[in-house]
Amino acid sequence: FYDANINHVAMINSSLGSIRWDHYHKHTIQYVLVTKGKLEYWHKEVESDEEADCEIMKEGDLVVTLPLEIHSFRMLTDNQFIVFSEGERGGKDYEMDTYRYSPSLIIDK
């Protein structure tokens, strides 16, 4: 994170089958590092009419979520990941730059 302005760090533990639902941020950049387990990372640009892309992430994988990118996670195992945020995404401002999205990006396989 050389020269990154990290404003908040959160460690998130999730159970097999749980979903962290679709949302995006207008200004915040997030770096997600998987530290345990495996998950599906679904994402697409807010303005896109295309279906979402899905990447399987495992321990040690890192992904960057840019502003205006809808994203969602489905847990394939019990897992843990750390989110490093640049922007209003922590403490009392946690929801200030969070915009819910519907319908869900997640497609059952």
PEZI-V522939 format. One record per pair of residues at least 4 apart in sequence whose C-alpha atoms are under 7 Angstrom apart, sorted by the first residue. I is the first residue (numbers start at 1). J is the second residue. D is the distance in Angstrom with one decimal. If there is no record, write none. Layout:
{{I J D} {I J D}}
//
This chain:
{{5 86 5.7} {6 84 6.3} {6 85 5.5} {6 86 4.7} {7 85 5.8} {7 86 5.3} {7 87 6.1} {8 84 6.0} {8 85 5.2} {8 89 6.6} {8 90 5.3} {9 82 7.0} {9 83 5.6} {9 84 4.6} {9 85 6.3} {10 82 5.6} {10 83 5.2} {10 84 6.7} {11 81 5.9} {11 82 4.4} {11 83 6.4} {12 80 5.5} {12 81 5.4} {12 82 6.1} {13 79 5.9} {13 80 4.4} {13 81 6.7} {14 18 6.6} {14 78 5.8} {14 79 5.4} {14 80 6.2} {15 75 6.7} {15 77 6.6} {15 78 4.2} {15 79 6.4} {16 75 5.2} {16 76 5.5} {16 77 4.3} {16 78 4.6} {17 74 6.5} {17 75 5.1} {17 76 6.1} {18 74 6.0} {18 75 5.5} {19 73 5.6} {19 74 4.5} {19 75 6.3} {20 72 5.7} {20 73 5.1} {20 74 6.6} {21 72 5.1} {21 73 6.8} {22 70 6.3} {22 71 5.4} {22 72 4.6} {22 100 6.2} {22 101 5.4} {22 104 6.1} {22 105 6.7} {23 70 5.3} {23 71 5.8} {23 72 6.9} {23 98 6.5} {23 99 5.3} {23 100 4.3} {23 101 5.1} {24 68 5.8} {24 69 5.6} {24 70 4.5} {24 71 6.3} {24 98 5.9} {24 99 5.3} {24 100 6.7} {25 67 5.3} {25 68 5.7} {25 97 5.2} {25 98 5.1} {25 99 6.2} {26 67 5.0} {26 68 5.3} {26 97 6.2} {27 67 5.2} {27 87 6.5} {27 97 6.8} {28 67 5.6} {28 85 6.6} {28 86 5.5} {28 87 4.6} {28 88 6.4} {28 97 6.9} {29 65 5.8} {29 66 4.9} {29 67 5.8} {29 85 5.8} {29 86 5.1} {29 87 6.8} {30 64 5.7} {30 65 5.1} {30 66 6.7} {30 83 6.4} {30 84 5.6} {30 85 4.5} {30 86 6.4} {31 62 6.8} {31 63 5.7} {31 64 4.5} {31 65 6.3} {31 83 5.6} {31 84 5.0} {31 85 6.4} {32 62 5.5} {32 63 5.3} {32 64 6.4} {32 81 6.6} {32 82 5.7} {32 83 4.6} {32 84 6.5} {33 60 6.5} {33 61 5.8} {33 62 4.4} {33 63 6.8} {33 81 5.4} {33 82 5.2} {33 83 6.5} {34 58 6.2} {34 59 4.9} {34 60 5.5} {34 61 5.6} {34 62 6.6} {34 80 6.2} {34 81 4.2} {34 82 6.5} {35 59 4.9} {35 60 5.9} {35 80 5.6} {35 81 5.2} {36 59 5.0} {36 79 4.9} {36 80 4.9} {36 81 6.8} {37 58 5.8} {37 59 5.7} {37 77 5.6} {37 78 6.0} {37 79 4.3} {37 80 6.7} {38 57 5.6} {38 58 4.3} {38 59 6.6} {38 75 6.5} {38 76 5.4} {38 77 5.6} {38 79 6.4} {39 56 5.8} {39 57 5.3} {39 58 6.6} {39 73 6.6} {39 74 5.6} {39 75 4.4} {39 76 4.8} {39 77 6.9} {40 54 6.3} {40 55 5.7} {40 56 4.7} {40 57 6.2} {40 73 5.5} {40 74 5.1} {40 75 6.4} {40 76 6.9} {41 54 5.5} {41 55 5.1} {41 56 6.3} {41 57 6.8} {41 72 6.0} {41 73 4.8} {41 74 6.9} {42 52 6.1} {42 53 5.6} {42 54 4.5} {42 55 6.6} {42 71 5.5} {42 72 5.1} {42 73 6.2} {42 105 6.5} {42 106 6.5} {43 52 5.3} {43 53 5.5} {43 54 6.6} {43 69 6.5} {43 70 5.4} {43 71 4.3} {43 72 6.6} {44 48 6.8} {44 52 5.0} {44 53 6.4} {44 69 5.5} {44 70 5.4} {44 71 6.8} {45 68 6.0} {45 69 4.4} {45 70 6.0} {46 68 5.5} {46 69 5.7} {46 70 5.9} {52 105 5.9} {57 61 5.9} {65 69 6.5} {85 89 6.4} {88 93 5.7} {88 94 6.6} {88 96 6.4} {88 97 6.1} {89 93 5.7} {89 94 4.2} {89 95 6.6} {89 96 7.0} {89 97 6.6} {90 94 4.2}}
//
